[in-house]
Amino acid sequence: MRVDNNKYTNKTMQEMQEQLNRCLDFEKKFGKTTRTTAWIKWCTDEKYRKRSIDFNQSIARTIRNMNPIKLNNVLNDDRYGRY
């Protein structure tokens, strides 16, 4: 497989190709895992990288816009507001 473009990442094409090769070698030795599948998709699919960045940015925006009490409840998994 070859990586064709470099949009939506700060990695060079060579770094992405090296990561892809590491994942493929790992899969040959140990079989597929969800992590290697995700890395392979990230290295080869520009749309996947864009969606991944969009998702991460939306999570960061959500956390920034929470007030400190709500954020503390989320971080401490306080579903019932007992604390």
Disulfide bonds with the S-S distance in Angstrom:
none
